[in-house]
Amino acid sequence: MGTSGFTRWAALSGALFVLLWVTAFVILGGTVESSDSDADILAYFADEGQRARGLIAQILLLVASLPFILFISVLRGRLETGEGGAGVWTMAAFGAGLVSTALWIVAATLYVLPFLERDGEGGFQFDLDAFRLLSGAGYIAWYSGGTIMSVLVLATSVVGIRAGVVPRWLSWLGFGVALSLLASFLLFPVIVLLAWLLTVSITLVWRRDISGSPPSSIRSMKSS
């Protein structure tokens, strides 16, 4: 089944999402953690330039959610074509993408809140206890979003193997990516996810046609 021109090129929204994320983290630069010393944390947030970079990074992360929603919508359409309808894998991928987006927005917002604290005269003030609380909550939201993304990657890989939505090599690679995302509290799985999303985004533009009829294995599952 062919894809329209807009739907085909809209898949590049995934690449735009990756670009915005990478740009945000480059601008943000180094960060501090709740486990760091009070002196290091206070010095970090006392830097007016760092506070400005933190706000810019948070805005970019929020903006990135828009092309990502478009990307998972395009992906949903391709998976639906591969499954011969809105099957379990299609809905699981789309739902996981939406939930992960929401969690990442929450994480970015919680992280940036300490940059926005002001005293009664409009000057900057900082509460270490509030920072540690918000940082911990944001970290949980962050890696929860990455963990849930494993469902989207897994679903895309399964339908890719069965219906050729993405190349078989990328589908098999996706199983490893999905497994790594179970450890999203580490940095490496996030880097792997961004590389996977970029590759899938470009592949969906290049892979114009997929079969509109699902394989017999899928048809038998849907009829049972």
MODELLER restraints for C-alpha pairs under 7 A, 6 or more apart:
rsr = mdl.restraints
at = mdl.atoms
rsr.add(forms.Gaussian(group=physical.xy_distance, feature=features.Distance(at['CA:1:A'], at['CA:209:A']), mean=5.35, stdev=0.5))
rsr.add(forms.Gaussian(group=physical.xy_distance, feature=features.Distance(at['CA:1:A'], at['CA:210:A']), mean=5.50, stdev=0.5))
rsr.add(forms.Gaussian(group=physical.xy_distance, feature=features.Distance(at['CA:1:A'], at['CA:211:A']), mean=5.68, stdev=0.5))
rsr.add(forms.Gaussian(group=physical.xy_distance, feature=features.Distance(at['CA:1:A'], at['CA:212:A']), mean=5.12, stdev=0.5))
rsr.add(forms.Gaussian(group=physical.xy_distance, feature=features.Distance(at['CA:2:A'], at['CA:208:A']), mean=6.11, stdev=0.5))
rsr.add(forms.Gaussian(group=physical.xy_distance, feature=features.Distance(at['CA:2:A'], at['CA:209:A']), mean=4.78, stdev=0.5))
rsr.add(forms.Gaussian(group=physical.xy_distance, feature=features.Distance(at['CA:3:A'], at['CA:208:A']), mean=6.14, stdev=0.5))
rsr.add(forms.Gaussian(group=physical.xy_distance, feature=features.Distance(at['CA:3:A'], at['CA:209:A']), mean=6.72, stdev=0.5))
rsr.add(forms.Gaussian(group=physical.xy_distance, feature=features.Distance(at['CA:7:A'], at['CA:74:A']), mean=6.62, stdev=0.5))
rsr.add(forms.Gaussian(group=physical.xy_distance, feature=features.Distance(at['CA:8:A'], at['CA:204:A']), mean=6.96, stdev=0.5))
rsr.add(forms.Gaussian(group=physical.xy_distance, feature=features.Distance(at['CA:8:A'], at['CA:205:A']), mean=5.19, stdev=0.5))
rsr.add(forms.Gaussian(group=physical.xy_distance, feature=features.Distance(at['CA:8:A'], at['CA:208:A']), mean=6.86, stdev=0.5))
rsr.add(forms.Gaussian(group=physical.xy_distance, feature=features.Distance(at['CA:9:A'], at['CA:205:A']), mean=5.78, stdev=0.5))
rsr.add(forms.Gaussian(group=physical.xy_distance, feature=features.Distance(at['CA:10:A'], at['CA:71:A']), mean=6.98, stdev=0.5))
rsr.add(forms.Gaussian(group=physical.xy_distance, feature=features.Distance(at['CA:11:A'], at['CA:71:A']), mean=5.59, stdev=0.5))
rsr.add(forms.Gaussian(group=physical.xy_distance, feature=features.Distance(at['CA:11:A'], at['CA:74:A']), mean=6.12, stdev=0.5))
rsr.add(forms.Gaussian(group=physical.xy_distance, feature=features.Distance(at['CA:11:A'], at['CA:201:A']), mean=5.33, stdev=0.5))
rsr.add(forms.Gaussian(group=physical.xy_distance, feature=features.Distance(at['CA:11:A'], at['CA:204:A']), mean=6.07, stdev=0.5))
rsr.add(forms.Gaussian(group=physical.xy_distance, feature=features.Distance(at['CA:11:A'], at['CA:205:A']), mean=6.00, stdev=0.5))
rsr.add(forms.Gaussian(group=physical.xy_distance, feature=features.Distance(at['CA:12:A'], at['CA:201:A']), mean=5.36, stdev=0.5))
rsr.add(forms.Gaussian(group=physical.xy_distance, feature=features.Distance(at['CA:12:A'], at['CA:202:A']), mean=6.30, stdev=0.5))
rsr.add(forms.Gaussian(group=physical.xy_distance, feature=features.Distance(at['CA:12:A'], at['CA:205:A']), mean=7.00, stdev=0.5))
rsr.add(forms.Gaussian(group=physical.xy_distance, feature=features.Distance(at['CA:13:A'], at['CA:67:A']), mean=4.88, stdev=0.5))
rsr.add(forms.Gaussian(group=physical.xy_distance, feature=features.Distance(at['CA:13:A'], at['CA:68:A']), mean=6.39, stdev=0.5))
rsr.add(forms.Gaussian(group=physical.xy_distance, feature=features.Distance(at['CA:13:A'], at['CA:70:A']), mean=6.50, stdev=0.5))
rsr.add(forms.Gaussian(group=physical.xy_distance, feature=features.Distance(at['CA:13:A'], at['CA:71:A']), mean=5.31, stdev=0.5))
rsr.add(forms.Gaussian(group=physical.xy_distance, feature=features.Distance(at['CA:14:A'], at['CA:67:A']), mean=6.56, stdev=0.5))
rsr.add(forms.Gaussian(group=physical.xy_distance, feature=features.Distance(at['CA:14:A'], at['CA:68:A']), mean=5.81, stdev=0.5))
rsr.add(forms.Gaussian(group=physical.xy_distance, feature=features.Distance(at['CA:14:A'], at['CA:71:A']), mean=5.16, stdev=0.5))
rsr.add(forms.Gaussian(group=physical.xy_distance, feature=features.Distance(at['CA:14:A'], at['CA:197:A']), mean=6.28, stdev=0.5))
rsr.add(forms.Gaussian(group=physical.xy_distance, feature=features.Distance(at['CA:14:A'], at['CA:198:A']), mean=6.24, stdev=0.5))
rsr.add(forms.Gaussian(group=physical.xy_distance, feature=features.Distance(at['CA:14:A'], at['CA:201:A']), mean=5.15, stdev=0.5))
rsr.add(forms.Gaussian(group=physical.xy_distance, feature=features.Distance(at['CA:15:A'], at['CA:198:A']), mean=4.95, stdev=0.5))
rsr.add(forms.Gaussian(group=physical.xy_distance, feature=features.Distance(at['CA:15:A'], at['CA:201:A']), mean=5.86, stdev=0.5))
rsr.add(forms.Gaussian(group=physical.xy_distance, feature=features.Distance(at['CA:16:A'], at['CA:67:A']), mean=6.66, stdev=0.5))
rsr.add(forms.Gaussian(group=physical.xy_distance, feature=features.Distance(at['CA:17:A'], at['CA:64:A']), mean=5.06, stdev=0.5))
rsr.add(forms.Gaussian(group=physical.xy_distance, feature=features.Distance(at['CA:17:A'], at['CA:67:A']), mean=5.80, stdev=0.5))
rsr.add(forms.Gaussian(group=physical.xy_distance, feature=features.Distance(at['CA:17:A'], at['CA:68:A']), mean=5.66, stdev=0.5))
rsr.add(forms.Gaussian(group=physical.xy_distance, feature=features.Distance(at['CA:18:A'], at['CA:194:A']), mean=5.93, stdev=0.5))
rsr.add(forms.Gaussian(group=physical.xy_distance, feature=features.Distance(at['CA:18:A'], at['CA:198:A']), mean=6.55, stdev=0.5))
rsr.add(forms.Gaussian(group=physical.xy_distance, feature=features.Distance(at['CA:20:A'], at['CA:60:A']), mean=6.08, stdev=0.5))
rsr.add(forms.Gaussian(group=physical.xy_distance, feature=features.Distance(at['CA:20:A'], at['CA:61:A']), mean=6.84, stdev=0.5))
rsr.add(forms.Gaussian(group=physical.xy_distance, feature=features.Distance(at['CA:20:A'], at['CA:64:A']), mean=5.76, stdev=0.5))
rsr.add(forms.Gaussian(group=physical.xy_distance, feature=features.Distance(at['CA:21:A'], at['CA:61:A']), mean=6.07, stdev=0.5))
rsr.add(forms.Gaussian(group=physical.xy_distance, feature=features.Distance(at['CA:21:A'], at['CA:64:A']), mean=6.79, stdev=0.5))
rsr.add(forms.Gaussian(group=physical.xy_distance, feature=features.Distance(at['CA:24:A'], at['CA:57:A']), mean=4.34, stdev=0.5))
rsr.add(forms.Gaussian(group=physical.xy_distance, feature=features.Distance(at['CA:24:A'], at['CA:60:A']), mean=5.78, stdev=0.5))
rsr.add(forms.Gaussian(group=physical.xy_distance, feature=features.Distance(at['CA:24:A'], at['CA:61:A']), mean=6.54, stdev=0.5))
rsr.add(forms.Gaussian(group=physical.xy_distance, feature=features.Distance(at['CA:25:A'], at['CA:57:A']), mean=6.67, stdev=0.5))
rsr.add(forms.Gaussian(group=physical.xy_distance, feature=features.Distance(at['CA:27:A'], at['CA:53:A']), mean=6.06, stdev=0.5))
rsr.add(forms.Gaussian(group=physical.xy_distance, feature=features.Distance(at['CA:27:A'], at['CA:57:A']), mean=6.33, stdev=0.5))
rsr.add(forms.Gaussian(group=physical.xy_distance, feature=features.Distance(at['CA:28:A'], at['CA:53:A']), mean=5.42, stdev=0.5))
rsr.add(forms.Gaussian(group=physical.xy_distance, feature=features.Distance(at['CA:28:A'], at['CA:54:A']), mean=5.59, stdev=0.5))
rsr.add(forms.Gaussian(group=physical.xy_distance, feature=features.Distance(at['CA:28:A'], at['CA:57:A']), mean=5.83, stdev=0.5))
rsr.add(forms.Gaussian(group=physical.xy_distance, feature=features.Distance(at['CA:32:A'], at['CA:41:A']), mean=6.15, stdev=0.5))
rsr.add(forms.Gaussian(group=physical.xy_distance, feature=features.Distance(at['CA:34:A'], at['CA:132:A']), mean=4.94, stdev=0.5))
rsr.add(forms.Gaussian(group=physical.xy_distance, feature=features.Distance(at['CA:34:A'], at['CA:135:A']), mean=6.47, stdev=0.5))
rsr.add(forms.Gaussian(group=physical.xy_distance, feature=features.Distance(at['CA:45:A'], at['CA:51:A']), mean=6.37, stdev=0.5))
rsr.add(forms.Gaussian(group=physical.xy_distance, feature=features.Distance(at['CA:51:A'], at['CA:115:A']), mean=5.62, stdev=0.5))
rsr.add(forms.Gaussian(group=physical.xy_distance, feature=features.Distance(at['CA:54:A'], at['CA:112:A']), mean=6.50, stdev=0.5))
rsr.add(forms.Gaussian(group=physical.xy_distance, feature=features.Distance(at['CA:55:A'], at['CA:112:A']), mean=6.53, stdev=0.5))
rsr.add(forms.Gaussian(group=physical.xy_distance, feature=features.Distance(at['CA:58:A'], at['CA:108:A']), mean=5.86, stdev=0.5))
rsr.add(forms.Gaussian(group=physical.xy_distance, feature=features.Distance(at['CA:58:A'], at['CA:112:A']), mean=6.63, stdev=0.5))
rsr.add(forms.Gaussian(group=physical.xy_distance, feature=features.Distance(at['CA:62:A'], at['CA:105:A']), mean=6.19, stdev=0.5))
rsr.add(forms.Gaussian(group=physical.xy_distance, feature=features.Distance(at['CA:65:A'], at['CA:101:A']), mean=6.26, stdev=0.5))
rsr.add(forms.Gaussian(group=physical.xy_distance, feature=features.Distance(at['CA:72:A'], at['CA:94:A']), mean=6.10, stdev=0.5))
rsr.add(forms.Gaussian(group=physical.xy_distance, feature=features.Distance(at['CA:72:A'], at['CA:97:A']), mean=6.45, stdev=0.5))
rsr.add(forms.Gaussian(group=physical.xy_distance, feature=features.Distance(at['CA:76:A'], at['CA:90:A']), mean=5.78, stdev=0.5))
rsr.add(forms.Gaussian(group=physical.xy_distance, feature=features.Distance(at['CA:76:A'], at['CA:94:A']), mean=6.02, stdev=0.5))
rsr.add(forms.Gaussian(group=physical.xy_distance, feature=features.Distance(at['CA:78:A'], at['CA:165:A']), mean=6.47, stdev=0.5))
rsr.add(forms.Gaussian(group=physical.xy_distance, feature=features.Distance(at['CA:79:A'], at['CA:90:A']), mean=5.46, stdev=0.5))
rsr.add(forms.Gaussian(group=physical.xy_distance, feature=features.Distance(at['CA:79:A'], at['CA:159:A']), mean=6.55, stdev=0.5))
rsr.add(forms.Gaussian(group=physical.xy_distance, feature=features.Distance(at['CA:79:A'], at['CA:165:A']), mean=6.61, stdev=0.5))
rsr.add(forms.Gaussian(group=physical.xy_distance, feature=features.Distance(at['CA:80:A'], at['CA:86:A']), mean=4.97, stdev=0.5))
rsr.add(forms.Gaussian(group=physical.xy_distance, feature=features.Distance(at['CA:80:A'], at['CA:87:A']), mean=6.76, stdev=0.5))
rsr.add(forms.Gaussian(group=physical.xy_distance, feature=features.Distance(at['CA:80:A'], at['CA:90:A']), mean=5.78, stdev=0.5))
rsr.add(forms.Gaussian(group=physical.xy_distance, feature=features.Distance(at['CA:81:A'], at['CA:212:A']), mean=5.59, stdev=0.5))
rsr.add(forms.Gaussian(group=physical.xy_distance, feature=features.Distance(at['CA:82:A'], at['CA:159:A']), mean=6.52, stdev=0.5))
rsr.add(forms.Gaussian(group=physical.xy_distance, feature=features.Distance(at['CA:82:A'], at['CA:163:A']), mean=5.13, stdev=0.5))
rsr.add(forms.Gaussian(group=physical.xy_distance, feature=features.Distance(at['CA:82:A'], at['CA:165:A']), mean=6.22, stdev=0.5))
rsr.add(forms.Gaussian(group=physical.xy_distance, feature=features.Distance(at['CA:82:A'], at['CA:211:A']), mean=6.62, stdev=0.5))
rsr.add(forms.Gaussian(group=physical.xy_distance, feature=features.Distance(at['CA:82:A'], at['CA:212:A']), mean=6.32, stdev=0.5))
rsr.add(forms.Gaussian(group=physical.xy_distance, feature=features.Distance(at['CA:82:A'], at['CA:214:A']), mean=5.68, stdev=0.5))
rsr.add(forms.Gaussian(group=physical.xy_distance, feature=features.Distance(at['CA:83:A'], at['CA:159:A']), mean=6.93, stdev=0.5))
rsr.add(forms.Gaussian(group=physical.xy_distance, feature=features.Distance(at['CA:83:A'], at['CA:214:A']), mean=5.51, stdev=0.5))
rsr.add(forms.Gaussian(group=physical.xy_distance, feature=features.Distance(at['CA:83:A'], at['CA:218:A']), mean=6.89, stdev=0.5))
rsr.add(forms.Gaussian(group=physical.xy_distance, feature=features.Distance(at['CA:84:A'], at['CA:212:A']), mean=6.56, stdev=0.5))
rsr.add(forms.Gaussian(group=physical.xy_distance, feature=features.Distance(at['CA:84:A'], at['CA:213:A']), mean=5.95, stdev=0.5))
rsr.add(forms.Gaussian(group=physical.xy_distance, feature=features.Distance(at['CA:84:A'], at['CA:214:A']), mean=5.50, stdev=0.5))
rsr.add(forms.Gaussian(group=physical.xy_distance, feature=features.Distance(at['CA:89:A'], at['CA:155:A']), mean=5.09, stdev=0.5))
rsr.add(forms.Gaussian(group=physical.xy_distance, feature=features.Distance(at['CA:90:A'], at['CA:155:A']), mean=6.95, stdev=0.5))
rsr.add(forms.Gaussian(group=physical.xy_distance, feature=features.Distance(at['CA:92:A'], at['CA:151:A']), mean=6.81, stdev=0.5))
rsr.add(forms.Gaussian(group=physical.xy_distance, feature=features.Distance(at['CA:92:A'], at['CA:152:A']), mean=6.77, stdev=0.5))
rsr.add(forms.Gaussian(group=physical.xy_distance, feature=features.Distance(at['CA:93:A'], at['CA:151:A']), mean=6.05, stdev=0.5))
rsr.add(forms.Gaussian(group=physical.xy_distance, feature=features.Distance(at['CA:93:A'], at['CA:152:A']), mean=3.94, stdev=0.5))
rsr.add(forms.Gaussian(group=physical.xy_distance, feature=features.Distance(at['CA:93:A'], at['CA:155:A']), mean=5.71, stdev=0.5))
rsr.add(forms.Gaussian(group=physical.xy_distance, feature=features.Distance(at['CA:94:A'], at['CA:152:A']), mean=6.95, stdev=0.5))
rsr.add(forms.Gaussian(group=physical.xy_distance, feature=features.Distance(at['CA:96:A'], at['CA:148:A']), mean=5.87, stdev=0.5))
rsr.add(forms.Gaussian(group=physical.xy_distance, feature=features.Distance(at['CA:96:A'], at['CA:149:A']), mean=5.88, stdev=0.5))
rsr.add(forms.Gaussian(group=physical.xy_distance, feature=features.Distance(at['CA:96:A'], at['CA:151:A']), mean=6.14, stdev=0.5))
rsr.add(forms.Gaussian(group=physical.xy_distance, feature=features.Distance(at['CA:96:A'], at['CA:152:A']), mean=5.77, stdev=0.5))
rsr.add(forms.Gaussian(group=physical.xy_distance, feature=features.Distance(at['CA:97:A'], at['CA:149:A']), mean=6.27, stdev=0.5))
rsr.add(forms.Gaussian(group=physical.xy_distance, feature=features.Distance(at['CA:97:A'], at['CA:152:A']), mean=6.34, stdev=0.5))
rsr.add(forms.Gaussian(group=physical.xy_distance, feature=features.Distance(at['CA:100:A'], at['CA:145:A']), mean=4.10, stdev=0.5))
rsr.add(forms.Gaussian(group=physical.xy_distance, feature=features.Distance(at['CA:100:A'], at['CA:146:A']), mean=6.66, stdev=0.5))
rsr.add(forms.Gaussian(group=physical.xy_distance, feature=features.Distance(at['CA:100:A'], at['CA:148:A']), mean=6.16, stdev=0.5))
rsr.add(forms.Gaussian(group=physical.xy_distance, feature=features.Distance(at['CA:100:A'], at['CA:149:A']), mean=6.13, stdev=0.5))
rsr.add(forms.Gaussian(group=physical.xy_distance, feature=features.Distance(at['CA:103:A'], at['CA:141:A']), mean=5.31, stdev=0.5))
rsr.add(forms.Gaussian(group=physical.xy_distance, feature=features.Distance(at['CA:103:A'], at['CA:142:A']), mean=6.42, stdev=0.5))
rsr.add(forms.Gaussian(group=physical.xy_distance, feature=features.Distance(at['CA:103:A'], at['CA:145:A']), mean=5.27, stdev=0.5))
rsr.add(forms.Gaussian(group=physical.xy_distance, feature=features.Distance(at['CA:104:A'], at['CA:141:A']), mean=6.58, stdev=0.5))
rsr.add(forms.Gaussian(group=physical.xy_distance, feature=features.Distance(at['CA:104:A'], at['CA:142:A']), mean=5.51, stdev=0.5))
rsr.add(forms.Gaussian(group=physical.xy_distance, feature=features.Distance(at['CA:104:A'], at['CA:145:A']), mean=6.01, stdev=0.5))
rsr.add(forms.Gaussian(group=physical.xy_distance, feature=features.Distance(at['CA:106:A'], at['CA:138:A']), mean=6.94, stdev=0.5))
rsr.add(forms.Gaussian(group=physical.xy_distance, feature=features.Distance(at['CA:106:A'], at['CA:141:A']), mean=6.71, stdev=0.5))
rsr.add(forms.Gaussian(group=physical.xy_distance, feature=features.Distance(at['CA:107:A'], at['CA:138:A']), mean=4.15, stdev=0.5))
rsr.add(forms.Gaussian(group=physical.xy_distance, feature=features.Distance(at['CA:107:A'], at['CA:139:A']), mean=6.60, stdev=0.5))
rsr.add(forms.Gaussian(group=physical.xy_distance, feature=features.Distance(at['CA:107:A'], at['CA:141:A']), mean=5.29, stdev=0.5))
rsr.add(forms.Gaussian(group=physical.xy_distance, feature=features.Distance(at['CA:107:A'], at['CA:142:A']), mean=5.32, stdev=0.5))
rsr.add(forms.Gaussian(group=physical.xy_distance, feature=features.Distance(at['CA:110:A'], at['CA:134:A']), mean=5.54, stdev=0.5))
rsr.add(forms.Gaussian(group=physical.xy_distance, feature=features.Distance(at['CA:110:A'], at['CA:135:A']), mean=6.84, stdev=0.5))
rsr.add(forms.Gaussian(group=physical.xy_distance, feature=features.Distance(at['CA:110:A'], at['CA:138:A']), mean=5.36, stdev=0.5))
rsr.add(forms.Gaussian(group=physical.xy_distance, feature=features.Distance(at['CA:111:A'], at['CA:134:A']), mean=6.56, stdev=0.5))
rsr.add(forms.Gaussian(group=physical.xy_distance, feature=features.Distance(at['CA:111:A'], at['CA:135:A']), mean=5.92, stdev=0.5))
rsr.add(forms.Gaussian(group=physical.xy_distance, feature=features.Distance(at['CA:111:A'], at['CA:138:A']), mean=6.06, stdev=0.5))
rsr.add(forms.Gaussian(group=physical.xy_distance, feature=features.Distance(at['CA:114:A'], at['CA:126:A']), mean=6.77, stdev=0.5))
rsr.add(forms.Gaussian(group=physical.xy_distance, feature=features.Distance(at['CA:114:A'], at['CA:131:A']), mean=6.12, stdev=0.5))
rsr.add(forms.Gaussian(group=physical.xy_distance, feature=features.Distance(at['CA:117:A'], at['CA:124:A']), mean=5.98, stdev=0.5))
rsr.add(forms.Gaussian(group=physical.xy_distance, feature=features.Distance(at['CA:117:A'], at['CA:125:A']), mean=5.66, stdev=0.5))
rsr.add(forms.Gaussian(group=physical.xy_distance, feature=features.Distance(at['CA:117:A'], at['CA:126:A']), mean=6.39, stdev=0.5))
rsr.add(forms.Gaussian(group=physical.xy_distance, feature=features.Distance(at['CA:118:A'], at['CA:124:A']), mean=4.60, stdev=0.5))
rsr.add(forms.Gaussian(group=physical.xy_distance, feature=features.Distance(at['CA:118:A'], at['CA:125:A']), mean=5.32, stdev=0.5))
rsr.add(forms.Gaussian(group=physical.xy_distance, feature=features.Distance(at['CA:119:A'], at['CA:125:A']), mean=5.79, stdev=0.5))
rsr.add(forms.Gaussian(group=physical.xy_distance, feature=features.Distance(at['CA:143:A'], at['CA:184:A']), mean=4.94, stdev=0.5))
rsr.add(forms.Gaussian(group=physical.xy_distance, feature=features.Distance(at['CA:143:A'], at['CA:185:A']), mean=5.03, stdev=0.5))
rsr.add(forms.Gaussian(group=physical.xy_distance, feature=features.Distance(at['CA:146:A'], at['CA:181:A']), mean=6.04, stdev=0.5))
rsr.add(forms.Gaussian(group=physical.xy_distance, feature=features.Distance(at['CA:146:A'], at['CA:184:A']), mean=5.40, stdev=0.5))
rsr.add(forms.Gaussian(group=physical.xy_distance, feature=features.Distance(at['CA:147:A'], at['CA:181:A']), mean=5.18, stdev=0.5))
rsr.add(forms.Gaussian(group=physical.xy_distance, feature=features.Distance(at['CA:147:A'], at['CA:182:A']), mean=5.09, stdev=0.5))
rsr.add(forms.Gaussian(group=physical.xy_distance, feature=features.Distance(at['CA:147:A'], at['CA:184:A']), mean=5.76, stdev=0.5))
rsr.add(forms.Gaussian(group=physical.xy_distance, feature=features.Distance(at['CA:150:A'], at['CA:178:A']), mean=4.30, stdev=0.5))
rsr.add(forms.Gaussian(group=physical.xy_distance, feature=features.Distance(at['CA:150:A'], at['CA:179:A']), mean=6.98, stdev=0.5))
rsr.add(forms.Gaussian(group=physical.xy_distance, feature=features.Distance(at['CA:150:A'], at['CA:181:A']), mean=5.62, stdev=0.5))
rsr.add(forms.Gaussian(group=physical.xy_distance, feature=features.Distance(at['CA:153:A'], at['CA:174:A']), mean=5.96, stdev=0.5))
rsr.add(forms.Gaussian(group=physical.xy_distance, feature=features.Distance(at['CA:153:A'], at['CA:178:A']), mean=5.57, stdev=0.5))
rsr.add(forms.Gaussian(group=physical.xy_distance, feature=features.Distance(at['CA:154:A'], at['CA:174:A']), mean=6.50, stdev=0.5))
rsr.add(forms.Gaussian(group=physical.xy_distance, feature=features.Distance(at['CA:154:A'], at['CA:175:A']), mean=5.92, stdev=0.5))
rsr.add(forms.Gaussian(group=physical.xy_distance, feature=features.Distance(at['CA:154:A'], at['CA:178:A']), mean=5.72, stdev=0.5))
rsr.add(forms.Gaussian(group=physical.xy_distance, feature=features.Distance(at['CA:157:A'], at['CA:171:A']), mean=4.13, stdev=0.5))
rsr.add(forms.Gaussian(group=physical.xy_distance, feature=features.Distance(at['CA:157:A'], at['CA:172:A']), mean=6.59, stdev=0.5))
rsr.add(forms.Gaussian(group=physical.xy_distance, feature=features.Distance(at['CA:157:A'], at['CA:174:A']), mean=5.58, stdev=0.5))
rsr.add(forms.Gaussian(group=physical.xy_distance, feature=features.Distance(at['CA:157:A'], at['CA:175:A']), mean=6.56, stdev=0.5))
rsr.add(forms.Gaussian(group=physical.xy_distance, feature=features.Distance(at['CA:158:A'], at['CA:171:A']), mean=6.99, stdev=0.5))
rsr.add(forms.Gaussian(group=physical.xy_distance, feature=features.Distance(at['CA:159:A'], at['CA:165:A']), mean=6.53, stdev=0.5))
rsr.add(forms.Gaussian(group=physical.xy_distance, feature=features.Distance(at['CA:160:A'], at['CA:166:A']), mean=4.91, stdev=0.5))
rsr.add(forms.Gaussian(group=physical.xy_distance, feature=features.Distance(at['CA:160:A'], at['CA:167:A']), mean=6.63, stdev=0.5))
rsr.add(forms.Gaussian(group=physical.xy_distance, feature=features.Distance(at['CA:160:A'], at['CA:168:A']), mean=6.44, stdev=0.5))
rsr.add(forms.Gaussian(group=physical.xy_distance, feature=features.Distance(at['CA:160:A'], at['CA:171:A']), mean=5.55, stdev=0.5))
rsr.add(forms.Gaussian(group=physical.xy_distance, feature=features.Distance(at['CA:161:A'], at['CA:168:A']), mean=5.62, stdev=0.5))
rsr.add(forms.Gaussian(group=physical.xy_distance, feature=features.Distance(at['CA:161:A'], at['CA:171:A']), mean=6.04, stdev=0.5))
rsr.add(forms.Gaussian(group=physical.xy_distance, feature=features.Distance(at['CA:162:A'], at['CA:215:A']), mean=6.56, stdev=0.5))
rsr.add(forms.Gaussian(group=physical.xy_distance, feature=features.Distance(at['CA:163:A'], at['CA:211:A']), mean=6.85, stdev=0.5))
rsr.add(forms.Gaussian(group=physical.xy_distance, feature=features.Distance(at['CA:163:A'], at['CA:214:A']), mean=5.99, stdev=0.5))
rsr.add(forms.Gaussian(group=physical.xy_distance, feature=features.Distance(at['CA:163:A'], at['CA:215:A']), mean=6.40, stdev=0.5))
rsr.add(forms.Gaussian(group=physical.xy_distance, feature=features.Distance(at['CA:164:A'], at['CA:210:A']), mean=6.48, stdev=0.5))
rsr.add(forms.Gaussian(group=physical.xy_distance, feature=features.Distance(at['CA:165:A'], at['CA:210:A']), mean=6.21, stdev=0.5))
rsr.add(forms.Gaussian(group=physical.xy_distance, feature=features.Distance(at['CA:166:A'], at['CA:203:A']), mean=6.90, stdev=0.5))
rsr.add(forms.Gaussian(group=physical.xy_distance, feature=features.Distance(at['CA:177:A'], at['CA:192:A']), mean=6.67, stdev=0.5))
rsr.add(forms.Gaussian(group=physical.xy_distance, feature=features.Distance(at['CA:177:A'], at['CA:193:A']), mean=6.62, stdev=0.5))
rsr.add(forms.Gaussian(group=physical.xy_distance, feature=features.Distance(at['CA:180:A'], at['CA:189:A']), mean=5.50, stdev=0.5))
rsr.add(forms.Gaussian(group=physical.xy_distance, feature=features.Distance(at['CA:181:A'], at['CA:189:A']), mean=5.36, stdev=0.5))
rsr.add(forms.Gaussian(group=physical.xy_distance, feature=features.Distance(at['CA:183:A'], at['CA:189:A']), mean=6.77, stdev=0.5))
rsr.add(forms.Gaussian(group=physical.xy_distance, feature=features.Distance(at['CA:184:A'], at['CA:190:A']), mean=6.52, stdev=0.5))
